């Protein structure tokens, strides 16, 4: 695995990290945080897998469209 979190500024030996991987990781974490705001998606009230996935797709579409 490659390191994708930048080290603290006051660290003496700073390991290298991939800025591009860190940016992708940041975007992924934010997407999951925004999906959790949709309570029915986060708690999984839908009993069927295809219904649950369609709810996730709808939520992701709204999040992408609104793009706060």
C-alpha positions as CSV (number, residue, x, y, z in Angstrom):
1,X,0.0,0.0,0.0
2,X,1.1,3.5,-0.7
3,X,0.9,6.3,1.8
4,X,-1.8,8.9,0.8
5,X,-2.1,11.0,4.0
6,X,0.3,13.9,4.3
7,X,2.5,13.9,7.4
8,X,2.3,16.6,10.1
9,X,4.3,19.8,9.4
10,X,6.4,19.4,12.6
11,X,7.5,15.9,11.8
12,X,11.3,15.5,11.4
13,X,11.4,12.7,8.9
14,X,8.6,13.3,6.4
15,X,7.7,10.3,4.2
16,X,6.6,11.0,0.7
17,X,2.9,10.7,-0.2
18,X,0.8,10.8,-3.3
19,X,-1.1,14.1,-3.6
20,X,-3.4,12.7,-6.3
21,X,-4.3,9.6,-4.2
22,X,-5.0,11.9,-1.2
23,X,-7.3,14.1,-3.3
24,X,-9.2,11.0,-4.5
25,X,-9.4,9.7,-0.9
26,X,-10.8,13.0,0.3
27,X,-13.5,13.1,-2.4
28,X,-14.5,9.5,-1.7
29,X,-14.8,10.2,2.1
30,X,-16.9,13.3,1.4
31,X,-19.2,11.4,-0.9
32,X,-19.9,8.8,1.8
33,X,-20.4,11.6,4.4
34,X,-23.0,13.3,2.1
35,X,-24.7,9.9,1.5
36,X,-25.0,9.4,5.2
37,X,-27.0,12.6,5.4
38,X,-29.8,10.8,3.5
39,X,-31.2,8.9,6.5
40,X,-33.0,6.2,4.5
41,X,-29.8,5.4,2.6
42,X,-27.6,5.4,5.7
43,X,-29.8,3.1,7.8
44,X,-30.8,0.8,5.0
45,X,-34.6,0.7,5.5
46,X,-35.0,-0.8,2.0
47,X,-35.1,-4.6,2.3
48,X,-34.3,-5.5,-1.3
49,X,-30.7,-5.0,-2.5
50,X,-31.8,-3.6,-5.9
51,X,-34.1,-1.1,-4.1
52,X,-31.3,0.0,-1.8
53,X,-28.9,0.4,-4.7
54,X,-31.4,2.5,-6.6
55,X,-31.9,4.7,-3.6
56,X,-28.1,5.2,-3.4
57,X,-28.0,6.1,-7.1
58,X,-30.8,8.6,-6.7
59,X,-29.1,10.2,-3.7
60,X,-25.7,10.3,-5.5
61,X,-27.4,11.9,-8.5
62,X,-29.0,14.6,-6.4
63,X,-25.7,15.2,-4.6
64,X,-23.8,15.5,-7.9
65,X,-26.5,17.8,-9.4
66,X,-26.7,20.1,-6.4
67,X,-22.9,20.1,-5.7
68,X,-22.8,22.2,-2.7
